[in-house]
Amino acid sequence: MSYRTDRVRLVVLLKRKPTLSKEEFHKYWSESHGPLFSSLDVVKKSLLKYEQAHVNHPVLQQIAQMIPGAPTPEWDGMAIFEGESYAQIFEVFQNEEYQKVIVPDEEHFIDRLNCQMFPFDLNTVVEK
């Protein structure tokens, strides 16, 4: 097995604040937080890609009906950070502007203590 050497991904599974509806969470994350995060110079410099993966709740309900008894995830979305190295991704989180601007903004909509991070080395099997 050979992992890609040109990029890595850090995936963060997100839980919304319990005080927000699913709709409020998705709207804020897409329309407010996303543009704010992507405006930072360190993000432009250090990341190859930032994606938001929003849970499609109607499809999740269909899956639950197709597979009775299967556990349903408790997550509301995934933030996907792609960089040339983990060090470059971590530059974002350690940046002073990120700490002053983004962390307080996350407190508005994310249950930060109940999110989970996963670092992924990539083994591309199919690519078009």
PEJOLIN-V325159 format. One record per residue. N is the residue number from 1. RES is the residue in one letter. PHI is phi in degrees with one decimal (none if undefined). PSI is psi in whole degrees, -180 to 180 (* if undefined). BURIAL is + if it has 9 or more other ideal C-beta (glycine too) atoms within 8 Angstrom, else -. Layout:
BEGIN
<<N:RES:PHI:PSI:BURIAL> <N:RES:PHI:PSI:BURIAL>>
END
This chain:
BEGIN
<<1:M:none:136:-> <2:S:-127.4:125:-> <3:Y:-84.9:151:-> <4:R:-62.8:144:+> <5:T:-108.7:-3:-> <6:D:-94.9:-10:-> <7:R:-165.4:156:+> <8:V:-136.4:166:+> <9:R:-131.3:144:+> <10:L:-118.0:123:+> <11:V:-111.7:132:+> <12:V:-118.0:119:+> <13:L:-82.4:126:+> <14:L:-108.3:142:+> <15:K:-116.7:136:+> <16:R:-77.0:158:+> <17:K:-60.8:138:+> <18:P:-62.9:-17:-> <19:T:-81.2:-9:-> <20:L:-102.8:145:+> <21:S:-75.4:165:-> <22:K:-59.5:-43:+> <23:E:-63.5:-43:-> <24:E:-62.8:-42:+> <25:F:-59.7:-53:+> <26:H:-63.5:-40:+> <27:K:-64.6:-47:+> <28:Y:-64.7:-45:+> <29:W:-61.5:-44:+> <30:S:-72.2:-50:+> <31:E:-91.5:-25:-> <32:S:-108.8:-58:+> <33:H:-68.6:-44:+> <34:G:-55.7:-53:+> <35:P:-62.7:-37:-> <36:L:-63.6:-49:+> <37:F:-60.3:-47:+> <38:S:-71.7:-12:+> <39:S:-79.5:-15:-> <40:L:-69.9:137:+> <41:D:-59.3:-39:-> <42:V:-65.5:-32:+> <43:V:-67.4:-47:+> <44:K:-61.1:-36:-> <45:K:-80.7:-38:-> <46:S:-101.5:-23:+> <47:L:-103.9:143:+> <48:L:-83.8:-33:-> <49:K:-158.5:145:-> <50:Y:-131.9:124:+> <51:E:-126.7:148:-> <52:Q:-110.9:126:+> <53:A:-110.2:108:-> <54:H:-92.6:129:+> <55:V:-62.3:131:+> <56:N:-91.3:96:-> <57:H:-65.0:-38:-> <58:P:-61.9:-40:-> <59:V:-68.4:-37:-> <60:L:-60.0:-39:+> <61:Q:-66.2:-38:-> <62:Q:-62.2:-42:-> <63:I:-62.4:-42:+> <64:A:-62.3:-35:+> <65:Q:-74.0:-34:-> <66:M:-72.3:-32:-> <67:I:-124.8:78:-> <68:P:-58.3:136:-> <69:G:87.2:-11:-> <70:A:-69.1:138:-> <71:P:-67.5:142:-> <72:T:-101.9:141:-> <73:P:-64.9:151:-> <74:E:-98.1:10:-> <75:W:-92.7:155:+> <76:D:-106.2:-15:+> <77:G:179.7:174:+> <78:M:-129.1:133:+> <79:A:-98.9:128:+> <80:I:-118.5:118:+> <81:F:-111.1:125:+> <82:E:-119.5:133:+> <83:G:-146.3:174:+> <84:E:-72.8:-22:-> <85:S:-157.6:163:-> <86:Y:-64.4:-34:+> <87:A:-59.1:-40:-> <88:Q:-67.6:-39:+> <89:I:-64.8:-43:+> <90:F:-66.3:-25:-> <91:E:-55.6:-36:+> <92:V:-63.7:-52:+> <93:F:-68.8:-25:-> <94:Q:-91.6:-6:-> <95:N:-68.8:140:+> <96:E:-61.8:-42:-> <97:E:-66.3:-39:+> <98:Y:-59.1:-47:+> <99:Q:-62.5:-38:+> <100:K:-81.9:-30:-> <101:V:-106.8:-49:+> <102:I:-81.3:-44:+> <103:V:-57.1:-49:+> <104:P:-62.5:-34:-> <105:D:-67.2:-40:+> <106:E:-60.2:-33:+> <107:E:-61.7:-20:-> <108:H:-73.5:-28:-> <109:F:-137.5:-13:+> <110:I:-111.4:139:+> <111:D:-85.7:82:+> <112:R:-58.3:-35:-> <113:L:-71.5:-15:-> <114:N:-112.6:19:-> <115:C:-92.3:159:+> <116:Q:-130.0:142:-> <117:M:-110.7:141:-> <118:F:-134.5:120:-> <119:P:-86.7:133:-> <120:F:-122.7:127:-> <121:D:-89.9:138:-> <122:L:-100.1:134:+> <123:N:-121.8:94:-> <124:T:-73.4:124:-> <125:V:-103.2:-45:-> <126:V:-133.0:135:-> <127:E:-147.2:133:-> <128:K:-109.0:*:->>
END
